[in-house]
Amino acid sequence: MELLQIQHFGKILRLEASMAGWQQLYWGDQLVSQITASESAQGNTTHHFQLFQQQSIEASDSPQSDIIADKVAIDCKLDVYVIWQPFLVSYSLFVDDKLIEEKTRNAKDIEQQTPVKITEEPKKLSLLGLGSLALKLFKSAKIIKVVLAGASIAAYSWFFSFQFALALIACLVFHEYGHIRAMKYFGMKTKGIYLIPFIGGLAVTDQKINTRWQDVVISIMGPTFGLIMSIGCLIVYWLTDSTFFAGLATFNALLNLFNLLPILPLDGGHILKSITFSMNSLVGLLACVVTALVGVLVSYQLGLALLGFLLLIGSVEIVLEWRTRFNSHLLPLDRYGQVFSSVWYFLTVGALVAIIFYFAKSGDQLLSLPLIILGS
């Protein structure tokens, strides 16, 4: 992950590191110093490096003298102190033994930074590249939002009713709006909400997260907003005794509870991944694989093709997470963050289940359907 960004002699001095202990110091695109994983996982480290800058020198005192460009070596030193949990990094930058800059950074600073993008050599055309291009075109085309929203309403109206379709769209939009609000809280630019027929919704941003805490908050805020909507519908039901709001409250609770299943790429899977990979990469892998296998078993027994499709996408995400575990740019959760995220998750799940049980006791067959689904 990227710990430091310092303007230094016209370029960015960038320090990347991981909990495995390795550190790499770049000046622009040039690697100027590195420390291997076997040397130090945290604590004090020192990077000694030289930078070369051109300096113009007159060859003689005559008016016709030539200007000669000569390279001058500049001795630099970066002292870094890193503590991973709770995260803290302090640094001192010296040029020719003179202190130039000295600062301290915490997790908030990491959340707000924009990682430097390194220009890579153009690669040959591939299916992955075509897929990436298609995704960018998909996100940039605003008309797609309207088309997908219309297609979603038409599809749900065909299978159910127009009123139910509008209610379901409202639930999806409110859920995705929770993700959008979380993204904006962290200063991320958003592309809006896309509704995908029979899949759900998608809150889109072009920016990447920097910490596991951001992943947890962005993931759980969707179901949290869904819970708020169910509670609001419950209150309206108490005031009006309207079966419509009762049904909206309980089915919305079921929708958000499904999203909290600890299976990638669902919201619950991202929360599980962030918590467990913050503990240990092996614990994270085991947790994600076990829940994926349980999901495969459930989707096979119940014939849930959609869940199977989601599990296929989630399996790719698990593999990528494991392969990049030593080079992850995400700052892990500390012990407090792991506990707080777990409590937030289980309280949200418990509240959604409570709403489903509450309406199931009414004796109405339709309102009892979500509980029957859970019981299956």
Sequence and secondary structure as in RCSB ss.txt:
>XXXX:A:sequence
MELLQIQHFGKILRLEASMAGWQQLYWGDQLVSQITASESAQGNTTHHFQLFQQQSIEASDSPQSDIIADKVAID
CKLDVYVIWQPFLVSYSLFVDDKLIEEKTRNAKDIEQQTPVKITEEPKKLSLLGLGSLALKLFKSAKIIKVVLAG
ASIAAYSWFFSFQFALALIACLVFHEYGHIRAMKYFGMKTKGIYLIPFIGGLAVTDQKINTRWQDVVISIMGPTF
GLIMSIGCLIVYWLTDSTFFAGLATFNALLNLFNLLPILPLDGGHILKSITFSMNSLVGLLACVVTALVGVLVSY
QLGLALLGFLLLIGSVEIVLEWRTRFNSHLLPLDRYGQVFSSVWYFLTVGALVAIIFYFAKSGDQLLSLPLIILG
S
>XXXX:A:secstr
 EEEEEEETTEEEEEEE TTS EEEEETTEEEEEE TTT SSEEEEEEEEEEEEEEEES SSTT  EEEEEEEEE
EEEEEEEETTTTEEEEEEEETTEEEEEEEE HHHHHH              HHHHHHHHHHHHHH THHHHHHHH
HHHHHHHHHS HHHHHHHHHHHHHHHHHHHHHHHHTT  EEEEEEETTTEEEEEESS   BHHHHHHHHHHHHHH
HHHHHHHHHHHHHHH  HHHHHHHHHHHHHHHHHTSS TTSHHHHHHHHHHHHH HHHHHHHHHHHHHHHHHHHH
HHT HHHHHHHHHHHHHHHHHHHTTTS  SB   HHHHHHHHHHHHHHHHHHHHHHHHHHTT  TTTTHHHHHHH
 
